[in-house]
Amino acid sequence: MIGEPKILWSLQEIINSPTSQKIQKFSEMTKKIAVFGASGFVGQHLVAEARARGFYITTIGRQSDDDIVIDLTSFDEICRLPLKEYHAIVDVAAVNETLISRDIKTAYDVNVTRARAIVELSKRNDIGRISYCSTFHVYGKQYGAVAPTDDCRPKNDYGLTHLLAELIYRSWGNINGTIVNIVRPTNIYGIPASMTRFNRWTLVPYDFVRAALVEKKIEIRSNGLQFRNFVSIENVVNCLLTFEDRTVNAIGVHTISIRDFASLVKETLKEKFGEIQVTWQDDGQVSSPALHFPPSNFQVTERESTLLVSFIKDFACLYANTLEDDKNG
């Protein structure tokens, strides 16, 4: 039986911790990683970064351009994959929070049964490291402090399926000593690697920018006082490629209300795209409690503090070009 997984609070603490030497050793010695869900938003960024670091990557999924094309709901297909020479698996495949309500069976097959199949795959091929992209929704909290050691009480199937997958991976690690790296991101933002495959328009950073450009109006269907933490895709990818036995919250430096995020989009884009109206439902409330994370030695650099504004500008320009291409095309 191995000890409790190491709990780390942030990317900066990971880099500054004594385990960084082990991380470097792994990077130098291990070259072969299998990635499930490589065609998704997180997966595309992760594959590009891993290859840039010199890892040999094999992508596994449903897309025709994946290196290995399989049905991610098929337990047997996953278990039979020939990965004898691989040293790690990264699992970033999941049915997202919007699609999960449309097909609950497939959601559990992909989000949960797939995790058990990957455990079986790692057992048959003697793969010693698994990195899993979970979500902060496993906590089921709307406000208050959030730490990786907290009890998880998910409020929906999205959080529950990820928690079940976490338990499968962690239990396997406790049984045989597999290094299991569980990453719980908050609200991810970043430029999509491919606009043709991007389908996360319900997420606030993308929905608000699209509304600002198309409708010249951001309409918030609540009072907009709910606070959200926004984390860059770069932070999430770095956490996933840190193969240490731990559970970590991938958090960003920005925790702001939905209303303030809309105002940030408005102010950031008005010079280039003109005036943008922001509306919300006024229910008389003047504030709302927020989720917050324990203090850490995370240093807010100039780039980190301005990264969200840069994203808004860059994504708006990319989306404007996409609209123009569609119009001309």
ZIGIZI-V579466 format. One record per pair of residues at least 12 apart in sequence whose C-alpha atoms are under 8 Angstrom apart, sorted by the first residue. I is the first residue (numbers start at 1). J is the second residue. Records with the same first field share a line. If there is no record, write none. Layout:
I = J / J
//
This chain:
1 = 174 / 175 / 176 / 177
2 = 174 / 177
5 = 245 / 246 / 247
6 = 244 / 245 / 246 / 247
7 = 148 / 149 / 246 / 247 / 248
8 = 246 / 247 / 248 / 249
9 = 147 / 248 / 249 / 250 / 294 / 296
10 = 248 / 249 / 250 / 251 / 296 / 298
11 = 235 / 238 / 239 / 250 / 298
12 = 297 / 298 / 299
13 = 296 / 297 / 298
19 = 244
23 = 242 / 243 / 244
26 = 243
27 = 55
30 = 55 / 87
31 = 54 / 55 / 56 / 57 / 87
32 = 55 / 56 / 57 / 58 / 85 / 86 / 87 / 88
33 = 55 / 56 / 57 / 58 / 86 / 87 / 88 / 89 / 90
34 = 57 / 58 / 59 / 60 / 86 / 88 / 89 / 90
35 = 47 / 57 / 58 / 59 / 60 / 89 / 90 / 91 / 92
36 = 59 / 60 / 61 / 89 / 90 / 91 / 92 / 93
37 = 59 / 60 / 61 / 91 / 92 / 93 / 94
38 = 59 / 60 / 61 / 66 / 92 / 93
39 = 61 / 63 / 66 / 197
40 = 92 / 93 / 197 / 198
41 = 192 / 193 / 198
42 = 92 / 233 / 237
43 = 92 / 93
44 = 193
45 = 193 / 233 / 234 / 237
46 = 237
49 = 237
50 = 241
72 = 110 / 114
73 = 106 / 109 / 110 / 113 / 114
74 = 114
75 = 113 / 114 / 117
76 = 117
78 = 114 / 117 / 118 / 121
79 = 117 / 118 / 120 / 121 / 124
80 = 121
81 = 121
82 = 125
83 = 125
84 = 125 / 126 / 127
85 = 125
86 = 125 / 127
87 = 127 / 128 / 129
88 = 127 / 128 / 129 / 130 / 131
89 = 122 / 127 / 129 / 130 / 131
90 = 130 / 131 / 132 / 240
91 = 130 / 131 / 132 / 133
92 = 132 / 133
93 = 110 / 111
94 = 107 / 110 / 111
95 = 107 / 110 / 111
96 = 158
97 = 158
98 = 202
100 = 157 / 158
107 = 161
108 = 161
111 = 161 / 162 / 165
112 = 161 / 162 / 164 / 165
113 = 165
115 = 165 / 168 / 169
116 = 165 / 168 / 169
119 = 168 / 169 / 172
127 = 178
128 = 177 / 178 / 179
129 = 178 / 179 / 180 / 181 / 243
130 = 169 / 178 / 179 / 180 / 181 / 243
131 = 180 / 181 / 182 / 183 / 240 / 241 / 243
132 = 166 / 180 / 181 / 182 / 183 / 240
133 = 182 / 183 / 184 / 185 / 240
134 = 162 / 163 / 166 / 182 / 183 / 184 / 185
135 = 159 / 162 / 183 / 184 / 185 / 186
136 = 159 / 184 / 185 / 186 / 249
137 = 154 / 155 / 158 / 159
138 = 152 / 153 / 154 / 159 / 160 / 162 / 163
139 = 151 / 152 / 153 / 154 / 159
140 = 152 / 153 / 154 / 155 / 156 / 159
141 = 153 / 154 / 291
142 = 289 / 290 / 291
143 = 289 / 290 / 291 / 292
144 = 289 / 290 / 291 / 292
145 = 291 / 292 / 293 / 294
146 = 291 / 292 / 293 / 294
147 = 249 / 293 / 294
148 = 247 / 248 / 249
166 = 182
179 = 243 / 244 / 245
180 = 243 / 244 / 245 / 246
181 = 240 / 242 / 243 / 244 / 245 / 246 / 247 / 248
182 = 240 / 246 / 247 / 248
183 = 236 / 239 / 240 / 247 / 248 / 249 / 250
184 = 247 / 248 / 249 / 250
185 = 231 / 236 / 249 / 250 / 251
186 = 229 / 230 / 231 / 249 / 250 / 251 / 252
187 = 228 / 229 / 230 / 231
188 = 230 / 231 / 232 / 233 / 236
189 = 205 / 230 / 231 / 232 / 233 / 311
190 = 232 / 233 / 234 / 311
191 = 311 / 314 / 315
205 = 312
208 = 262 / 265
209 = 265 / 312 / 315 / 316
210 = 316 / 319
212 = 265 / 266 / 276 / 277
213 = 273 / 316 / 320
216 = 275 / 276 / 277
217 = 276 / 277 / 278 / 279
218 = 262 / 276 / 277 / 278 / 279
219 = 278 / 279 / 280
220 = 259 / 278 / 279 / 280 / 281
221 = 280 / 281
222 = 280 / 281 / 282
223 = 259 / 280 / 281 / 282 / 283 / 285
224 = 257 / 258 / 259 / 280 / 281
225 = 257 / 258 / 259 / 286 / 287 / 288
226 = 257 / 258 / 259 / 288 / 289 / 290
227 = 255 / 256 / 257 / 258 / 288 / 289 / 290 / 291
228 = 255 / 256 / 257 / 258 / 290 / 291
229 = 251 / 252 / 253 / 254 / 255 / 256 / 291
230 = 251 / 252 / 253 / 254 / 255
231 = 250 / 251 / 252 / 253 / 254
232 = 252 / 307 / 308
235 = 250 / 251 / 252
236 = 250
253 = 300 / 304 / 305
254 = 305 / 308
259 = 280
262 = 278
263 = 278
264 = 309
265 = 312
266 = 278
268 = 309 / 312 / 313
269 = 312 / 313 / 316
//
